Amino acid sequence: MNEEIEILVNGFREKVPKGITISSLILKFKEDDVHLIVEHNGRFVYPQKYVTTRISEGDRIEFLNPNFGG
């Protein structure tokens, strides 16, 4: 049985598999900008930590794309 948890992604409630990593979240939400910035519970996450940083129930993830804007 695949257990799911609820988290906030860019302010929206999402259900994701328990134990998912940031790198898997990036794939799931198709965030393929090479300049992507990720915040986990308000803290910057270094790209080398994406594979090992696991997400827990209630966590807040922000995907920031610095190339957007005018």
RARA-V336605 format. One record per residue. N is the residue number from 1. PSI is psi as a letter, one per 30 degrees, with the letter a starting at -180 (999 if undefined). Layout:
BEGIN
n=N psi=PSI
n=N psi=PSI
END
This chain:
BEGIN
n=1 psi=k
n=2 psi=j
n=3 psi=k
n=4 psi=l
n=5 psi=l
n=6 psi=k
n=7 psi=l
n=8 psi=k
n=9 psi=j
n=10 psi=h
n=11 psi=f
n=12 psi=k
n=13 psi=k
n=14 psi=k
n=15 psi=k
n=16 psi=l
n=17 psi=k
n=18 psi=k
n=19 psi=g
n=20 psi=k
n=21 psi=l
n=22 psi=e
n=23 psi=e
n=24 psi=e
n=25 psi=e
n=26 psi=e
n=27 psi=e
n=28 psi=e
n=29 psi=g
n=30 psi=h
n=31 psi=i
n=32 psi=g
n=33 psi=k
n=34 psi=f
n=35 psi=g
n=36 psi=k
n=37 psi=k
n=38 psi=k
n=39 psi=k
n=40 psi=j
n=41 psi=h
n=42 psi=g
n=43 psi=k
n=44 psi=k
n=45 psi=k
n=46 psi=k
n=47 psi=e
n=48 psi=f
n=49 psi=f
n=50 psi=e
n=51 psi=f
n=52 psi=f
n=53 psi=j
n=54 psi=k
n=55 psi=k
n=56 psi=l
n=57 psi=k
n=58 psi=f
n=59 psi=l
n=60 psi=k
n=61 psi=k
n=62 psi=k
n=63 psi=j
n=64 psi=k
n=65 psi=j
n=66 psi=f
n=67 psi=f
n=68 psi=l
n=69 psi=l
n=70 psi=999
END
